[in-house]
Amino acid sequence: MSHTSSTELSPIPMENIFDLCRRTFIFIKNNFKKIFLIILIALIPQLIRNAIRLIIFYANITMSDSMAAFFFWLFAFLMLLSIINYLWGLLALFIFIWEDNPDLSVQELYNRAFKKFISYAWIIILRTLIIAAGIILFVIPGIIWAIYYSLSIYIFLDKNKTGYAALKENKQLVKGYWWPVFFRNLILAIIFIIIGQLILLIKSISADNIYPLINFLLETIFYFFVLAFSSVYSFFIYEDLKRVKTR
């Protein structure tokens, strides 16, 4: 009898990391065109900024003080626009993954994201402040909170919870499975670091005259891969947590 009780109380295992990665690749492959367009739009201000830098480099433009000031403020504006557009595009991508509806157009996804942007941004700000405070204090609390709140956007989309309510719900969902979620995120981080190091290696052996162009192309591809893979990967973690916590 005691054996039966302990078995019933033991946590249900989550999906293994290999299956998680496999399902992520399959989802991206099946929806590559739409995911690519969503991310491309999200990166437009950043791509424009990088393209201007390329033109300046290859045209060998000598700048006057007034021209340097103009480009300084232009890049500052594009940086701000990049952050806003990136967050907007990321929410559109989250909505597409969560809805899993191929009939939704990219325009409709961005329209939906626009309507939810303020609530979404507030969750991002709260989460960032809490994690930053934890890292500043003792580092470890920041890591703990980062895992507890890592799926808050899907909580927001799935249960329409905003602000701290979304973070609190996320913590309850992860509770009891912190280590499995941590290791799944750690594996993903290691994959990204390895790819990043390979990109640095390629850039280091590039000729000086093509380095900016190689840098531009590799960074764009890397951003696309990171955004697409991490967003889908985290969604499957969220769905798996719902599965194990409702049994």
Rosetta blueprint (number, residue, H / E / L):
1 M L
2 S H
3 H H
4 T H
5 S H
6 S H
7 T H
8 E H
9 L H
10 S L
11 P L
12 I L
13 P L
14 M L
15 E L
16 N L
17 I H
18 F H
19 D H
20 L H
21 C H
22 R H
23 R H
24 T H
25 F H
26 I H
27 F H
28 I H
29 K H
30 N H
31 N L
32 F H
33 K H
34 K H
35 I H
36 F H
37 L H
38 I H
39 I H
40 L H
41 I H
42 A H
43 L L
44 I H
45 P H
46 Q H
47 L H
48 I H
49 R H
50 N H
51 A H
52 I H
53 R H
54 L H
55 I H
56 I H
57 F H
58 Y H
59 A H
60 N L
61 I L
62 T L
63 M L
64 S L
65 D H
66 S H
67 M H
68 A H
69 A H
70 F H
71 F H
72 F H
73 W H
74 L H
75 F H
76 A H
77 F H
78 L H
79 M H
80 L H
81 L H
82 S H
83 I H
84 I H
85 N H
86 Y H
87 L H
88 W H
89 G H
90 L H
91 L H
92 A H
93 L H
94 F H
95 I H
96 F H
97 I H
98 W H
99 E H
100 D L
101 N L
102 P L
103 D L
104 L L
105 S L
106 V H
107 Q H
108 E H
109 L H
110 Y H
111 N H
112 R H
113 A H
114 F H
115 K H
116 K H
117 F H
118 I H
119 S H
120 Y H
121 A H
122 W H
123 I H
124 I H
125 I H
126 L H
127 R H
128 T H
129 L H
130 I H
131 I H
132 A H
133 A H
134 G H
135 I H
136 I H
137 L H
138 F L
139 V L
140 I H
141 P H
142 G H
143 I H
144 I H
145 W H
146 A H
147 I H
148 Y H
149 Y L
150 S L
151 L L
152 S H
153 I H
154 Y H
155 I H
156 F H
157 L H
158 D H
159 K H
160 N L
161 K L
162 T L
163 G H
164 Y H
165 A H
166 A H
167 L H
168 K H
169 E H
170 N H
171 K H
172 Q H
173 L H
174 V H
175 K L
176 G L
177 Y L
178 W H
179 W H
180 P H
181 V H
182 F H
183 F H
184 R H
185 N H
186 L H
187 I H
188 L H
189 A H
190 I H
191 I H
192 F H
193 I H
194 I H
195 I H
196 G H
197 Q H
198 L H
199 I H
200 L H
201 L H
202 I H
203 K H
204 S H
205 I L
206 S L
207 A L
208 D L
209 N L
210 I L
211 Y H
212 P H
213 L H
214 I H
215 N H
216 F H
217 L H
218 L H
219 E H
220 T H
221 I H
222 F H
223 Y H
224 F H
225 F H
226 V H
227 L H
228 A H
229 F H
230 S H
231 S H
232 V H
233 Y H
234 S H
235 F H
236 F H
237 I H
238 Y H
239 E H
240 D H
241 L H
242 K H
243 R H
244 V H
245 K H
246 T H
247 R L
